[in-house]
């Protein structure tokens, strides 16, 4: 049994910087993909066109066979003039992080209204606004990791109403409420779904740091909603892996004052993992749309010629590598040591 995909595209990936970037950037293609929509939350974050282009050139030096779509980090330094400059330089979008909700988001936003001139400029030049759809935890108001996404959705509706022509992507949805919210919006609002959120529920990360990410995986009924929208073949829901590697010591340890790192590393096994997962809930026929056609359609990125990837089902399964090592850098992938029932045979 086999399946082919034309020019798979990952519309949300973290490629880090320095020696870790040298290790993981080739894993985009190893995992079956030739387009990477690159997140800007580096240290310091990517806030200018020059920084984005420099970062892109570094990634292209590491692996020139991948198409990198670059983004800027929404911050007070960003101006409408910079948006127009970025658009002219081919920068694809702007990523919004609420303050403190995930890795390297200490400089995130606290109020969207202050950025309305930015969003107006983005709407004019047709850049994409990528939203990390959570609000910061606030115990006094009963806001926590399990409802932070639901609490964010009024912001999505308000932004869509204020800027109806602005293309908006709600990133890494984890709840039924988020799926229904995006469905209720117009054609300019889309949503990414990760491979790991299609596999995990809350029990899988409670007490297991290797499955901990932000946003956290939610309840079985929420996972079923994610799976259901893929089975439906809805064109505004597509893959964004949110593949986010961390050193093993950061993932496996915490202290009373410092939590373990939030992030799951899926890039090197991504396409077989998605095929395996979709196959498990009866949606294998939706694989080409989910990992290529729908995202490329929304982002207006035609498939690249000659980039057909073929996968085949493996009798008995193929074991996921336990780790990836380069120099002093060591990374452990999602599902390490487990079996995947699909593998790439041609790319």
Helices and strands as residue ranges (DSSP letters): E 2-6, E 9-13, H 18-24, H 27-30, E 35-38, H 49-62, E 67-69, E 71-73, H 80-88, E 93-96, G 113-115, H 116-125, E 128-132, G 139-141, H 148-162, E 167-171, H 176-184, E 189-193, H 195-199, H 202-205, G 209-211, H 220-232, E 237-239, H 248-252, G 267-269, H 270-280, G 284-286, H 287-288, I 289-293, H 294-299, E 308-319, E 324-326, E 329-331, E 339-346
